[in-house]
Amino acid sequence: MLANLIASLIGGALDFKFAAAISVVMLVATLLFYFLVGGGLGALRQHHAPPRRSRARWRIGRAIENSAVANRWAALLWSLRAGRPRLVRHLGAYLLAFYGGAVLLFLIAPSIMVVAMSFSGEDVLGFPPESWSLRWYEAYFDDPSWLAATWVSLKIAAMSTALSLLLGIGAAYALVRGPGWLRNSGYALLLAPLMVPSVVMAVGLFGVLAEWHLLGTSTGILLAHTSLGISYVVIIVGATLTGLDPRLELASASLGASRLRTATRIVLPLILPGVMGAAIFAFINSFDEVVVTSFIASLRIETLPLKIWEDIRYAIDPTVAAISAMLIAVPVVLLPFVRRRGGPIQF
């Protein structure tokens, strides 16, 4: 695939120009699809009158809804539905529930398999395990290289989360409370790291950090992870701010509070659940990131996901299953804690 080709061009052939050209092709394809499905320009069209075809369809729909014929058909269908047996009436709900359960099982099945294999007592990965043991968890805690990679990931994720919140909260507030033209263009720019393919982001950050002589450094990885974490903060905090009544801020200002006091005593406590949710997602994104990190890191600094990726590529160590099971437990433990302490997370 193109992502593998780009990685080999930069990591093996050192052909940055060709890799950049392929990345531009991927970027153009992504932006083209984004605009075709209504992104970008779709937000600008909402201020103009709908096209004639849409207006005609709207009028036809209203005519059908208000017609006596439509009302008689609706009454007839409702009477037929009410006269059916209970099992037949609820058959659609049962089928939908079965389909939803099957999809959820399909999504969580790999995680269940990884957790089960982490307790295997065998020397190789296999499912289902033939014996059960905690040997691979013990191997992780006894290996200094794994612990060092974990510490690097925790340190970078914590600092990246703090920077993402510092920059993202201010950006979200400016977009929600700012003028319309800033909102439309600002959201497109700040959410670009989530829309653009990861390998394209990696190539761009590789070129920038190379000019700044930050490749292979903790600072370079921190800046890269922060650029990705800001998008999550803007999405979650922006959605929370949208539900916050701006009249509360006006009331605070009318009572003599400064902007800083209003922000710290009124706005921030009310959006705290969203801020905590954004912090969780920014932390998980940084702690779990491997694509961008693989372009920027070096042999001197190695994060936990990058070490897992390299071990899977060159030597399948069952310790990876134990580490993966612990990584799966991180969001499972943190997200319910946020909901209990701060209320529901708003999206």
Secondary structure as the mmCIF struct_conf table of DSSP 4:
data_model
#
loop_
_struct_conf.conf_type_id
_struct_conf.id
_struct_conf.beg_label_comp_id
_struct_conf.beg_label_asym_id
_struct_conf.beg_label_seq_id
_struct_conf.end_label_comp_id
_struct_conf.end_label_asym_id
_struct_conf.end_label_seq_id
HELX_RH_AL_P HELX_RH_AL_P1 LEU A 2 SER A 8
HELX_RH_PI_P HELX_RH_PI_P1 LEU A 9 ALA A 13
HELX_RH_AL_P HELX_RH_AL_P2 PHE A 16 LEU A 36
TURN_TY1_P TURN_TY1_P1 VAL A 37 GLY A 38
BEND BEND1 GLY A 40 GLY A 40
HELX_RH_AL_P HELX_RH_AL_P3 LEU A 41 ARG A 45
TURN_TY1_P TURN_TY1_P2 GLN A 46 HIS A 47
BEND BEND2 HIS A 48 HIS A 48
HELX_LH_PP_P HELX_LH_PP_P1 ALA A 49 PRO A 51
HELX_RH_AL_P HELX_RH_AL_P4 ARG A 52 ASN A 66
BEND BEND3 SER A 67 SER A 67
HELX_RH_AL_P HELX_RH_AL_P5 ALA A 68 GLY A 83
BEND BEND4 ARG A 84 ARG A 84
HELX_RH_AL_P HELX_RH_AL_P6 ARG A 86 ARG A 89
TURN_TY1_P TURN_TY1_P3 HIS A 90 HIS A 90
HELX_RH_AL_P HELX_RH_AL_P7 LEU A 91 SER A 118
TURN_TY1_P TURN_TY1_P4 PHE A 119 PHE A 119
STRN STRN1 SER A 120 SER A 120
BEND BEND5 GLU A 122 VAL A 124
BEND BEND6 PHE A 127 PRO A 128
BEND BEND7 GLU A 130 SER A 131
STRN STRN2 TRP A 132 TRP A 132
BEND BEND8 LEU A 134 LEU A 134
HELX_RH_AL_P HELX_RH_AL_P8 ARG A 135 ASP A 142
HELX_RH_AL_P HELX_RH_AL_P9 PRO A 144 ARG A 177
BEND BEND9 GLY A 178 GLY A 178
HELX_RH_AL_P HELX_RH_AL_P10 GLY A 180 LEU A 190
TURN_TY1_P TURN_TY1_P5 LEU A 191 LEU A 191
HELX_RH_AL_P HELX_RH_AL_P11 ALA A 192 MET A 195
BEND BEND10 VAL A 196 VAL A 196
HELX_RH_AL_P HELX_RH_AL_P12 SER A 198 GLU A 211
TURN_TY1_P TURN_TY1_P6 TRP A 212 HIS A 213
TURN_TY1_P TURN_TY1_P7 LEU A 215 GLY A 216
BEND BEND11 THR A 217 THR A 217
HELX_RH_AL_P HELX_RH_AL_P13 SER A 218 THR A 242
TURN_TY1_P TURN_TY1_P8 GLY A 243 GLY A 243
BEND BEND12 LEU A 244 LEU A 244
TURN_TY1_P TURN_TY1_P9 PRO A 246 PRO A 246
HELX_RH_AL_P HELX_RH_AL_P14 ARG A 247 SER A 254
TURN_TY1_P TURN_TY1_P10 LEU A 255 GLY A 256
HELX_RH_AL_P HELX_RH_AL_P15 ARG A 259 THR A 262
HELX_RH_PI_P HELX_RH_PI_P2 ALA A 263 VAL A 267
HELX_RH_AL_P HELX_RH_AL_P16 LEU A 268 LEU A 270
TURN_TY1_P TURN_TY1_P11 ILE A 271 ILE A 271
HELX_RH_AL_P HELX_RH_AL_P17 LEU A 272 ASP A 288
HELX_RH_AL_P HELX_RH_AL_P18 VAL A 291 ILE A 296
STRN STRN3 SER A 298 SER A 298
TURN_TY1_P TURN_TY1_P12 LEU A 299 ARG A 300
STRN STRN4 ILE A 301 ILE A 301
HELX_RH_AL_P HELX_RH_AL_P19 LEU A 304 TYR A 314
TURN_TY1_P TURN_TY1_P13 PRO A 318 PRO A 318
HELX_RH_AL_P HELX_RH_AL_P20 THR A 319 GLY A 342
HELX_LH_PP_P HELX_LH_PP_P2 PRO A 344 GLN A 346
#
